[in-house]
């Protein structure tokens, strides 16, 4: 896949940050946000590099949680969600919107 300069910059940030912020809609229709481990960060999760590199779409993101968690339940009820990677010092970020399957 040929990436534009902007896409490459976004992927660089996605790999550099320690956390990613997951936002979904709760049972009452309000946004629910939490910090999640950024499994795309190769320095923190070197064992997952091969999994990410094997993906055809470099913007594919893997996340884990317990199936009994509130976020799992909320996403099961309303699969609209977003991920936000940011460099707070620069007030700069990448927002990914996705309808979970």
Secondary structure, 3 states (H helix, E strand, C coil): CCCCHHHHHHHHHHHHCCEEEEEEECCCCCEEEEEEECCCCCCCCHHHHHHHHHCCCCCCCCCCCCCCCHHHHHHHHCCEEEEEEEECCCCEEEEEEEECC
